[in-house]
Amino acid sequence: MLALNASMFIVTIMSDSNNLEVSSVRQILLLLADGNFHSGEELGLLLGVSRAAIWKHLQKLEGLGVKLVSIKGRGYCLEGGLDLLDFDSIASQLDSSLPLKLHLFPHIDSTNSYLMRHESPALNVCLAESQSAGRGRRGRAWVSPFAQNIYCSIGWGFDGGVAVLGGLSLVVGLVVVRALQRFGVTGLELKWPNDVLYQDRKLAGVLIEMTGDPAGYCQVVIGVGINVDMADDASLTITQPWIDLREIVDQQKLSRISRNELAAALIDELVKVLSDYEQQGFASYCAEWESFNAHTGFMVELINGSNISSGVCLGVNEIGALVLETSTGKETFQGGEISLRRR
């Protein structure tokens, strides 16, 4: 295992025989990431191997879903290039003074699952270029193509058990908004309890899982997925309206936001909120969250299994529960399997 230190931020490279960070395939990716053509001879000289061996490595890229263009006499290229995650770039942009431990994988089952397998996930951050079993709420698959989006999980410890975690998924959605506002992005909205929207299309989602004592010290793993630059063919299995950051940036005529910049901003904003959440709780973020509420004043339906509740959305209360004006008066609804749909 390699380790680099940058402003108290401990960066760890998870080195095994399959990790692209220490493999020849990673070196090929770094060379092809510029989007230009590179000959097989050039790739062979880089790695000190034959062109036949290069061909085998390129097949591994295709296995990751990386699409290569090959033209005889010109070589190989990744059309449009790749915006790869980079340890040094992320670490150099972080403001946190906490001894966080960053794990970066080219491919993993799920960043949340990886941290949940840790005996002590607190203060660990996991990022991945792609996921084979990315998850959203209610066990839904989270589409995770290679080097196109942000897949990030962070572990944190709380002494107060489940009682202090009310509204946490809402605040993490607010964290995503804050991170994107750093780059000038406007017009974002929040959908209770854990989605970030733009023009009624999903940009990001949150998944929170807990381990430990529900009444005492517990640790949570907070997963965030943000669509950054999603290829259309990668999204064919998504069943709800979605949007990526590239489209928003183009609409708003903003400068391009790199995945490394966004990852660093997200981690910074997460650490800021999590550091005092046990003391402050959701109440101190309620007004700010409400300012982005996508459904205030709308007639909505809450679906929880076979139960459907209808009413006008009045917002959320100080513990993050949704408040509806129904035919029988005001009712509050908390997390679980409840989903929200504008009617």
C-alpha positions as CSV (number, residue, x, y, z in Angstrom):
1,M,0.0,0.0,0.0
2,L,1.3,3.4,-1.0
3,A,0.6,6.5,1.0
4,L,0.9,10.3,0.3
5,N,0.3,13.1,2.8
6,A,-1.2,16.4,1.8
7,S,-2.5,18.9,4.4
8,M,-3.2,16.0,6.9
9,F,-5.2,14.2,4.2
10,I,-4.0,10.6,4.0
11,V,-4.3,9.2,0.5
12,T,-4.0,5.5,0.2
13,I,-3.7,3.6,-3.1
14,M,-5.3,0.2,-2.7
15,S,-2.7,-1.9,-4.6
16,D,-3.6,-5.4,-5.7
17,S,-2.9,-7.3,-8.9
18,N,-6.2,-6.1,-10.4
19,N,-6.0,-2.4,-9.5
20,L,-5.5,-0.1,-12.5
21,E,-3.6,2.3,-10.4
22,V,-0.5,0.1,-10.4
23,S,-1.1,-1.8,-13.7
24,S,-0.1,-1.3,-17.3
25,V,-3.8,-0.8,-18.2
26,R,-3.8,2.3,-16.0
27,Q,-0.8,3.7,-17.9
28,I,-2.6,3.1,-21.2
29,L,-5.6,5.0,-19.9
30,L,-3.5,7.9,-18.8
31,L,-1.9,8.2,-22.2
32,L,-5.2,7.8,-24.1
33,A,-7.1,10.2,-21.8
34,D,-6.1,13.1,-24.0
35,G,-8.5,12.0,-26.7
36,N,-5.7,11.9,-29.4
37,F,-4.6,8.9,-31.5
38,H,-1.6,6.9,-30.2
39,S,0.0,4.2,-32.2
40,G,0.4,0.6,-30.9
41,E,4.2,1.1,-31.2
42,E,4.0,4.2,-28.9
43,L,1.9,2.2,-26.4
44,G,4.4,-0.7,-26.6
45,L,7.4,1.6,-26.0
46,L,5.6,3.1,-23.0
47,L,5.1,-0.3,-21.3
48,G,8.1,-2.1,-22.7
49,V,5.9,-4.9,-24.2
50,S,4.9,-6.2,-27.6
51,R,2.1,-4.9,-29.7
52,A,0.3,-8.2,-29.2
53,A,0.5,-7.6,-25.4
54,I,-0.9,-4.1,-26.0
55,W,-3.9,-5.6,-27.8
56,K,-4.6,-7.8,-24.7
57,H,-4.5,-4.7,-22.5
58,L,-6.9,-2.8,-24.8
59,Q,-9.4,-5.6,-24.5
60,K,-9.4,-5.1,-20.8
61,L,-10.4,-1.5,-21.4
62,E,-13.3,-2.6,-23.4
63,G,-14.3,-5.0,-20.6
64,L,-14.6,-1.9,-18.4
65,G,-16.9,-0.3,-20.9
66,V,-14.3,2.1,-22.3
67,K,-14.9,2.5,-26.0
68,L,-11.8,2.7,-28.2
69,V,-11.6,4.0,-31.7
70,S,-9.1,2.2,-33.9
71,I,-7.9,3.4,-37.3
72,K,-5.3,1.6,-39.3
73,G,-2.1,3.7,-39.6
74,R,-3.2,6.1,-36.9
75,G,-3.6,3.9,-33.9
76,Y,-6.1,4.1,-31.0
77,C,-7.9,6.9,-29.2
78,L,-10.7,7.4,-26.7
79,E,-13.0,9.7,-28.5
80,G,-13.6,12.8,-26.4
81,G,-10.9,11.7,-23.9
82,L,-11.3,10.7,-20.3
83,D,-11.5,12.8,-17.1
84,L,-9.8,10.4,-14.8
85,L,-9.8,10.8,-11.0
86,D,-6.4,11.6,-9.6
87,F,-5.1,11.4,-6.0
88,D,-2.7,14.4,-6.1
89,S,-5.3,16.6,-7.8
90,I,-8.0,15.8,-5.2
91,A,-5.7,16.0,-2.2
92,S,-4.3,19.4,-3.3
93,Q,-7.7,20.9,-3.4
94,L,-9.0,19.8,0.0
95,D,-9.3,22.2,2.9
96,S,-10.0,19.5,5.6
97,S,-7.5,19.1,8.4
98,L,-8.9,15.8,9.5
99,P,-6.9,12.6,9.0
100,L,-9.2,11.3,6.3
101,K,-8.2,8.1,4.4
102,L,-9.0,8.1,0.7
103,H,-9.5,4.9,-1.2
104,L,-9.7,5.1,-5.0
105,F,-10.6,2.2,-7.2
106,P,-10.9,1.8,-10.9
107,H,-13.7,-0.6,-10.5
108,I,-15.6,-1.9,-7.4
109,D,-18.9,-3.5,-6.6
110,S,-20.1,-0.4,-4.6
111,T,-18.3,2.4,-2.8
112,N,-20.9,2.1,0.0
113,S,-20.5,-1.7,0.2
114,Y,-16.7,-1.3,0.4
115,L,-16.9,1.0,3.5
116,M,-19.6,-1.1,5.1
117,R,-17.2,-4.1,5.0
118,H,-14.8,-2.1,7.2
119,E,-14.9,-2.7,10.9
120,S,-14.5,1.0,11.4
121,P,-15.5,3.0,8.3
122,A,-15.4,6.4,10.1
123,L,-13.1,9.0,8.4
124,N,-12.7,6.8,5.3
125,V,-13.6,8.1,1.9
126,C,-14.1,5.8,-1.1
127,L,-14.2,6.9,-4.7
128,A,-14.4,4.7,-7.8
129,E,-14.2,5.2,-11.6
130,S,-17.0,2.6,-12.0
131,Q,-19.3,0.3,-10.0
132,S,-20.7,-3.1,-10.9
133,A,-23.4,-3.1,-8.2
134,G,-24.0,0.6,-7.4
135,R,-27.1,1.0,-5.3
136,G,-29.7,3.7,-4.7
137,R,-32.7,3.7,-2.3
138,R,-35.0,0.7,-2.2
139,G,-32.3,-1.5,-3.7
140,R,-32.5,0.2,-7.1
141,A,-29.4,-0.1,-9.3
142,W,-27.3,3.0,-9.7
143,V,-25.9,3.1,-13.3
144,S,-22.2,3.6,-12.9
145,P,-20.3,3.8,-16.3
146,F,-16.5,4.2,-16.2
147,A,-15.0,7.7,-15.6
148,Q,-18.3,9.5,-16.4
149,N,-19.8,10.4,-13.0
150,I,-19.0,10.7,-9.3
151,Y,-19.4,7.7,-7.1
152,C,-18.3,8.7,-3.5
153,S,-18.9,7.3,0.0
154,I,-17.7,8.6,3.3
155,G,-17.9,7.0,6.8
156,W,-18.6,8.9,9.9
157,G,-19.2,8.1,13.6
158,F,-22.0,9.4,15.9
159,D,-22.4,8.9,19.6
160,G,-26.1,9.6,19.8
161,G,-27.3,6.6,17.8
162,V,-30.2,6.8,15.4
163,A,-31.8,9.7,17.3
164,V,-29.2,12.2,16.0
165,L,-29.4,11.1,12.4
166,G,-32.9,12.5,11.6
167,G,-32.8,14.5,8.4
168,L,-29.2,13.5,7.5
169,S,-30.1,12.4,4.0
170,L,-31.8,15.7,3.4
171,V,-28.7,17.6,4.5
172,V,-26.4,15.5,2.3
173,G,-28.5,16.6,-0.7
174,L,-27.9,20.1,0.5
175,V,-24.2,19.4,0.6
176,V,-24.3,18.4,-3.1
177,V,-26.0,21.8,-3.9
178,R,-23.4,23.7,-1.9
179,A,-20.6,21.9,-3.7
180,L,-22.0,22.7,-7.1
181,Q,-22.7,26.3,-6.1
182,R,-18.9,26.7,-5.7
183,F,-18.7,26.5,-9.5
184,G,-21.6,28.9,-10.2
185,V,-24.3,26.3,-10.8
186,T,-27.8,27.6,-10.1
187,G,-31.4,26.4,-10.4
188,L,-30.9,23.2,-8.4
189,E,-33.8,21.8,-6.4
190,L,-34.1,19.1,-3.6
191,K,-36.7,16.3,-3.6
192,W,-37.5,14.9,-0.3
193,P,-35.8,12.8,1.1
194,N,-32.6,12.4,-0.9
195,D,-32.5,13.6,-4.5
196,V,-31.0,16.6,-6.2
197,L,-33.0,17.8,-9.3
198,Y,-32.6,20.3,-12.1
199,Q,-35.6,21.1,-14.2
200,D,-37.5,18.1,-12.7
201,R,-34.7,15.7,-13.8
202,K,-32.5,13.8,-11.4
203,L,-28.9,15.0,-11.1
204,A,-27.7,13.3,-7.9
205,G,-28.9,10.8,-5.2
206,V,-27.9,9.8,-1.7
207,L,-27.8,6.5,0.1
208,I,-27.2,6.2,3.9
209,E,-26.5,3.0,5.7
210,M,-25.7,2.4,9.4
211,T,-23.7,-0.1,11.4
212,G,-23.2,-0.3,15.2
213,D,-25.4,0.5,18.2
214,P,-28.7,2.1,17.2
215,A,-28.9,3.7,20.7
216,G,-25.2,4.5,21.2
217,Y,-22.1,4.9,19.1
218,C,-22.9,4.1,15.5
219,Q,-21.2,4.6,12.2
220,V,-22.9,5.6,9.0
221,V,-21.7,5.3,5.4
222,I,-23.0,8.1,3.2
223,G,-23.0,7.4,-0.5
224,V,-23.4,10.1,-3.1
225,G,-23.8,9.6,-6.9
226,I,-23.6,12.6,-9.2
227,N,-24.2,12.4,-13.0
228,V,-21.3,14.4,-14.5
229,D,-20.9,13.4,-18.2
230,M,-23.1,10.4,-18.9
231,A,-23.1,8.9,-22.4
232,D,-26.6,8.2,-23.7
233,D,-26.0,4.5,-24.2
234,A,-24.9,4.1,-20.6
235,S,-28.2,5.5,-19.4
236,L,-30.5,3.1,-21.3
237,T,-31.6,1.3,-18.1
238,I,-32.5,4.5,-16.2
239,T,-36.2,4.6,-15.8
240,Q,-36.7,8.2,-14.6
241,P,-35.9,11.6,-16.1
242,W,-32.2,12.4,-15.5
243,I,-29.7,15.1,-16.4
244,D,-25.9,15.4,-16.1
245,L,-23.7,18.3,-15.0
246,R,-22.3,18.7,-18.5
247,E,-25.7,19.6,-19.9
248,I,-26.3,22.1,-17.0
249,V,-22.9,23.7,-17.5
250,D,-23.6,24.1,-21.2
251,Q,-27.0,25.6,-20.5
252,Q,-25.7,28.1,-18.0
253,K,-22.5,28.8,-20.1
254,L,-20.2,28.0,-17.2
255,S,-16.7,26.7,-17.3
256,R,-16.2,23.0,-17.4
257,I,-16.0,21.3,-14.0
258,S,-13.6,18.5,-13.7
259,R,-14.4,15.4,-11.7
260,N,-11.4,16.0,-9.5
261,E,-12.6,19.5,-8.7
262,L,-16.1,18.2,-7.9
263,A,-14.9,15.3,-5.8
264,A,-12.7,17.6,-3.7
265,A,-15.6,20.1,-3.2
266,L,-18.0,17.4,-2.3
267,I,-15.7,15.9,0.3
268,D,-15.0,19.3,1.8
269,E,-18.7,20.1,2.1
270,L,-19.5,16.7,3.6
271,V,-16.8,17.1,6.2
272,K,-18.0,20.6,7.2
273,V,-21.6,19.4,7.8
274,L,-20.8,16.0,9.4
275,S,-18.3,17.6,11.8
276,D,-21.1,19.4,13.7
277,Y,-24.2,17.5,12.7
278,E,-24.4,15.6,16.0
279,Q,-24.6,18.9,17.9
280,Q,-26.7,20.9,15.5
281,G,-29.0,18.4,13.9
282,F,-31.3,19.1,10.9
283,A,-33.0,22.1,12.6
284,S,-30.1,24.4,11.8
285,Y,-30.3,23.4,8.1
286,C,-34.1,23.3,7.7
287,A,-34.6,26.8,6.4
288,E,-31.8,26.4,3.8
289,W,-33.1,23.1,2.7
290,E,-36.6,24.6,2.3
291,S,-35.2,27.3,0.0
292,F,-34.5,24.5,-2.5
293,N,-37.6,22.3,-1.9
294,A,-38.9,21.3,-5.3
295,H,-42.4,20.5,-4.1
296,T,-43.5,23.1,-1.6
297,G,-47.1,24.2,-2.5
298,F,-47.7,21.3,-4.9
299,M,-50.2,18.5,-4.6
300,V,-48.1,15.4,-4.2
301,E,-48.5,11.7,-3.6
302,L,-46.5,9.7,-1.0
303,I,-46.2,6.1,-1.9
304,N,-45.1,3.7,0.9
305,G,-45.7,0.1,-0.3
306,S,-49.4,-0.2,-1.0
307,N,-50.2,2.9,1.0
308,I,-50.7,6.2,-0.9
309,S,-51.2,9.5,0.8
310,S,-52.1,12.7,-1.0
311,G,-51.9,16.3,0.0
312,V,-50.3,19.7,-0.5
313,C,-46.6,19.7,0.4
314,L,-46.1,22.2,3.2
315,G,-42.4,21.5,3.5
316,V,-40.3,19.7,6.2
317,N,-40.2,20.1,10.0
318,E,-37.2,20.5,12.3
319,I,-36.4,16.7,12.2
320,G,-36.6,16.4,8.4
321,A,-40.1,14.8,8.3
322,L,-42.3,15.8,5.4
323,V,-45.5,17.8,6.2
324,L,-48.6,17.4,4.1
325,E,-51.9,19.2,4.2
326,T,-54.3,16.2,3.6
327,S,-58.1,15.9,3.6
328,T,-57.9,15.1,7.4
329,G,-55.5,17.9,8.3
330,K,-51.7,18.2,8.6
331,E,-49.8,14.9,8.6
332,T,-46.0,14.2,8.9
333,F,-44.1,11.5,7.2
334,Q,-40.6,10.3,7.9
335,G,-38.1,8.3,5.8
336,G,-38.2,4.6,5.1
337,E,-39.6,3.5,1.8
338,I,-41.7,6.6,1.1
339,S,-41.3,8.1,-2.3
340,L,-42.5,11.4,-3.5
341,R,-44.2,12.2,-6.8
342,R,-45.6,15.5,-7.9
343,R,-49.2,15.0,-9.1
